[in-house]
Amino acid sequence: MYRRCIHGACAALALIATLSARAEPRDAADIAVIRLDDEPAPPLERAPETLALDEIVVTGEKIARSLEQTTASAAVIDGASLEAYNDASVSDLFRRLGNVTASQDGTFSIRGVGNTGPEGFTYGQPVITQFIDGVAVDRIGQFTALNQAWDIERVEVLRGPQSTAQGRNALAGAVITTTRDPTEFWEARARARFAELGTRQLAIAGGGPLGGGLSFRVAGDHRQSDGFVTNTTLDDPEWGATGSRLGRAKLAYRPRALPALEVVATAMIGEADNGNDGSSVEYETTDAAPRTAQDNTPGASDRIARLYSLRARYDIAPDVTVHSTTAYLDTRDVSRRDFDRSAAGESVTDTDFRGRTVSQELRVNFEALGALRGIVGVYAGRFDDDRDIAVREGRIRLSDFAPLPLADSILRLHYDSTSFVADRAENLAVFGEVDWAISERLTATFGLRYDTERRETTSEYSTDRVDASLSLPGQVAGLPVLGPALDALLDTLPPLDVGPLLSLTPIVPGTSGRQHAASDYDAWLPKLGLRYALTDRLTAFATYTEAYRAGGVDILFTTGELVPFEPEFTRNYEVGLRGRAWDERLRYALNVYYVDWRDQQVEILTADGAVSYTENAATSTLWGGELSLTARLARGWHIDASLGYAHTRFDHYETINGDYAGNRFVRAPEFTAGLGTAWRGAAGWFASGSVAYTGDYFVTPENDPRETSDAYTLIDARAGYAFRFGSVAVFVRNALDDDHATYRFRLEPGPGVEIPGTLIAHGPPRILGIALELRY
């Protein structure tokens, strides 16, 4: 009946169009006349079915190239794949990509280089940039709900340097996320997801036309989980509970009178509550049961990011387009945590980090300018990064400064301190890149960026108090009658303020007040490449690029000492192949790289371990490669495979803390691999599954075997049924319940640490769930 109605409606419309055309003759260019003949028209010949893979265009380098023409090691994942594999966040997809890894605390690495640096500290400028709708997200924003995989159009992961196109902080790679823009038709979708450990998600998205060339789209995503960490000291089974909220609104203007113009305004906000820990939700001390914590102070971690952008595109000629992106980003991270992470001490650390970014990029893309196509652009940005840190009831151990027997048992010193660090950077760059088609098969790429940056650092530190109190050695406190009596007597004595006295010694910093430093840096960043089509289905390439991270000045806020550091540079050599086979049903890519890293910036702890600073103290060599395959095995059934190897070594890295020459980078597994397959049947049934392997890695540059992760293999699966207006599915994450540690770090007695131990972060256990999606 439904089909007959549709066919009848089509015939009626055809008849109306025919009669209208006969009543009011018009130019053939204005209307297509549908003729109803007495004799039926012969049936149209159906095009032969093809299983060829769709063409993928990579836009992250700001020049649109097909995947076969892109020499960068690129992985492109669309929104449908994110949903098929049940990815909750952008970082979830990393585990299926060779030479890309991600941890539960939000840190990730590309080719063995962590987003916070090769030595694992977190306060320096990142070396991998994340972009959302063309806007670079700062270090805080990367850990918020802005990275949730909801209403995403596509994600591009570019391995290797992207400094020529992206500029600052893209020395090791870039992750580029594009969310869905408003459409000219009405659309709505909703998702409800429930799983073990109190995991739930409620999300909506949709929009449509408003008239006059305006259209809108809104998206919201709310998630919660009870977590998988229990605090045995505070008897809190939901110690690792998390929550996140994402809101996004877009307004697009595409005037019909001016089809060459498109303007999109975006406002988004992302929040994340990461349980009771300021850096991770899964830490535990040594000798404890898995996934437990012993902190005796309740903590909190609240992160929020607000991003506002205005993107405009205008075709000033058929082959020339102007792009403009204006953005403002405001982020904040407020946290409290137990400093020593145990049930012994009382020390607490309060942190308040704030970030503000204002940026403007203007570029021109041109196509078919003779044998040339490429981009020319300018970029300007201001980056503010403020850090307030307060320590309360920190412990000072006299044995750290002098070998005094029983000193720590008899005399207890506790301090309060506050510190403030503000970093300001102003960046200005001019860049360009062109592809020159030398012949039908040979193409050369030339790129250049001139990048200049001014950085200012302001630091302020004060020791607010140092109190001394007496206690009994264990052998005395254990004496019958006398021990408890003496202990009670000492408890009645008020603490003695010894701050003024100890400020004259190295035990307590003797300086306070504000220090300021400024520095200026610039760099020329070239890119050269050759691409040759060996056959119609096989292309070889070779590239050379230089990447850069600006220098600056660190201030040791405990002493006021200025520590300048210079820019660092990498020279990157890469060769590879791109090919298609099996009647266009198979696509493969191979990249092999070699990196020479000079004047490498690494963070170094002072001798007392109280503060870190940056120094050009290392040189390194990196090499490795990635192999990826995508195949369509049958209609509705495809497979993706990726394999990566990364060799990272410090050739030179000698500091006051030790000599790390020959050691591997932090968070740098040598082998990574991923295999995924998704199937969708004609009757509505669908299924997907993936297997991801990550080799073990070190978490400190010392490469201590006690401070490593575990090698682990994760298996995920999803199956369900799609109906006309949605789908229902069941899923499992970590199907084999692989119990693995992603982080181990030893704590030694020192400032704020009462007892030695090892902090451990476990990956999540097996989680079963169900999801319902509705679409309109």
Secondary structure, 3 states (H helix, E strand, C coil): CHHHHHHHHHHHHHHHHHHHHHHCCCCCCCCCCCCCCCCCCCCCCCCCCCCCCCCCEECCCCCCEECCCCCCEEEEEEHHHHHHCCCCEHHHHHHHCCCEEECCCCCEEECCEECCCCCCCCCCCCCEEEEECCEEECCCHHHCHHHECCCEEEEEEEECCCHHHHCCCCCCEEEEEEECCCCCCCEEEEEEEEECCCEEEEEEEEEEEEECCEEEEEEEEEEEECCCCEECCCCECCCCCEEEEEEEEEEEECCCCCCCEEEEEEEEEEEEEECCCCCCCCEECCCCCCCEECCCCCCEEEEEEEEEEEEEEEEEECCEEEEEEEEEEEEEEEEEEECCCCCCCCCEEEEEEEEEEEEEEEEEEEEEECCEEEEEEEEEEEEEEEEEEEEEEEEECHHHCCCCCCHHHHEEEEEEEEEEEEEEEEEEEEEEEEEEECCCCEEEEEEEEEEEEEEEEEEEEEEEEEEEEECCCHHHHCCCCHHHHHHHHHHHCCCEECHHHHCCCCCCCCCCEEEEEEEEEEEEEEEEEEEEEEECCEEEEEEEEEEEECCEEEEECCCCEEEEECCEEEEEEEEEEEEEECCCCEEEEEEEEEEEEEEEEEEEECCCCCCEEEEEEEEEEEEEEEEEEEEEEECCEEEEEEEEEEEEEEEEEEECCEECCCCCCECCCCEEEEEEEEEECCCCEEEEEEEEEECCCECCCCCCCCCECCCEEEEEEEEEEEECCEEEEEEEECCCCCCCEEEEEEECCECCECCCEEEEEECCCCEEEEEEEEEC
